[in-house]
């Protein structure tokens, strides 16, 4: 009977330690999520500039087409 009581005591202590570890892990995970969210906000302008640099040819082509259509339509009127 004493062995069973000792085993139950060990299991309870282990469970308490595991619960503390889980609480600590959750706290650190929440802090990490906050950091990632703030970094995403800070990096957003860089992402926009990167997209613009990668698509500058397409943007210029699109603007050229719009300008050509505008000039064509104004000469028709």
SULBELRA-V952611 format. One record per run of one state. SS is the DSSP state (H for helix, E for strand, L for the rest). FROM is the first residue (numbers start at 0). TO is the last residue. If there is no record, write none. Layout:
BEGIN
SS	FROM	TO
SS	FROM	TO
END
This chain:
BEGIN
L	0	0
H	1	53
L	54	54
H	55	75
L	76	76
END
